[in-house]
Amino acid sequence: MKNFATLFLLFISFYTTAQPQFAKMNEALRAGNYENIHSILISQNDTIIYEAYFNGYNRDSLHDSRSSFKSITSLLTGIALDKQLIKNVKQPISTFFPAENIFAADTLKKQITIENLLEMRSGFDCNEWDDSKDCEAEMEKTSDWVNFSLSIPMKNKPGTTWAYTSCNPVIVGGIIEKAANMPVIQFADTYFFAPLGITKYRWTTDPSGHGMTGGSFYIRPVDMLQIGQLVLNNGKKGNTRIVSEKWLENSTRCNIPIPGSSFVQMSRSAAAIPQPAYYGYYWYREEIKTASGSYPLLFASGNGGQYIMIIKPLNMVVVFTQGNYGKRVAKQAFDILAKYILPSE
């Protein structure tokens, strides 16, 4: 693999002893068996045990997290609830935009709740999952992405049909701004990034100044790892509570089936048996079933292969960043996970 000399590795003896396939992963990466990998990081028991960068990337490189940032938007929503800025997720979104007459003109739209947005069941006439209607591309041509998203025509009754669109978390970002009476960028920095000690990042904003809460947020992979660790530790960094455990329980329950979807199946991995994928509040779950056992996987996912993976029984967090935008091969992360990272027989 190109630029393998830029590789940085940190090991602990227990892990390398317990995982004999770990060295084989290095060989596979070195041989170029997996394309356009930018980084792989693994932590276990709160310690980074593997950290590798490829193709010109290094620890200080900011990486486009794409839609994996939606999971951070979920965490920000939880913080707003914890601070009682938002009453509950059953609250109709119309209460945050009283000046918008679009709700009076559409009885279905008036029924949309915050939870409907978080679960991708808003009912909007959008579906980026199967590329049938990409509302995000149209949104990006406008000056105010929150207003554009609110104005999208309805297709289904809210809460009934799962249809993925980045316009949902964009509205959630607008709700946080209204509830907190500050830009979502300021809210996130004050109550999330600063307490975590994360200072190096870059927002994408619309011409009106709204921070993009659906993706295209640039962050260091090592800080993505830290966010995964926060979730693994039930919302705490050390002794500091950042988001409530109750919110994490609710938001990561993930009981909505994603029609016909399995990330393992899309990866075409021979090391794992495909299982159905489920959705929560901007989080995914899929069981990774291998010859050595079955492992519950909670993860954030972004186009091109940006993943924050949390395997609670192993007390482990795994981060992948890649450059495989719009390609099935981005799911190769699940093959690497099953073949080289999870325990073998």
Secondary structure, DSSP 4 states (H G I P E B T S, - for coil): -TTGGG------HHHHHH-TTHHHHHHHHHTT-STTEEEEEEEETTEEEEEEE-TT--TT--EE-GGGHHHHHHHHHHHHHHTTSS--TTSBGGGG-TT-THHHH-TTGGG-BHHHHHTT-S-BS-BTTTTSB-HHHHHTTSS-HHHHHHTPPB-S-TTS-----THHHHHHHHHHHHHHTS-HHHHHIIIIIHHHT---EE--B-TT--B-SSS--EE-HHHHHHHHHHHHTTTEETTEE-S-HHHHHHHT---EE-TT--HHHHHT-SSSB---EEE-SS-EEEEEEETTEEEEEEEEEETTTEEEEEEGGGTEEEEEEE--TT-GGGGHHHHHIIIIIS---
